[in-house]
């Protein structure tokens, strides 16, 4: 069973990130907040595609649902104010 920490590590290893927080306690349903400079200038769909790319086969085999909030660093800074 996949843990939230393992999922976080997979994202961090596959995508340069400034901040990643993953929650989930049943091993299949997760929520993530991901801040990456790679998201700058990209649409929300393109940002999510980058995360799916980082997750690779795990998205198809181990994760039933992943709710994501993705931010470029400047958008993340604005959301904190």
KADABEL-V839293 format. One line per field, one symbol per residue. psi: psi as a letter, one per 30 degrees, with the letter a starting at -180 (. if undefined). Layout:
BEGIN
psi: ???
END
This chain:
BEGIN
psi: kkleeeeeeeeeffkkkfkkkkkkggffklkkkkkkfffkgkleeeeeeeeeeefbfeefefkekjkkjkkleeeeeeff.
END
